[in-house]
Amino acid sequence: MDEGVLLDTGQEVPADLVVYCTGFKQAVHIFDATVVQRLRVADDGLYLYRGILHPDVDDLAFIGCGPAQWPDAAATASTFFPTTTAGAP
């Protein structure tokens, strides 16, 4: 189907736009207090560069939240990686 969604039942549902949402949310409760403090979780969420990397926690990447080439590029210093003074909260 070119303009919508084909359900498992075989029913075609026309749509102008299809949004895929998994409801994924980064969980920080699994880390010890030292890591959580370094992540500086805000009231409205966790601010990460490209949704993956935190400038103060260079040994942690939230893989699956975005393209995996960013942690690799940051680890090999092959791309610009902002500091907290570059606008991160």
Helices and strands as residue ranges (DSSP letters): E 4-6, E 12-14, H 33-39, E 53-54, E 57-61, H 69-75, G 84-86
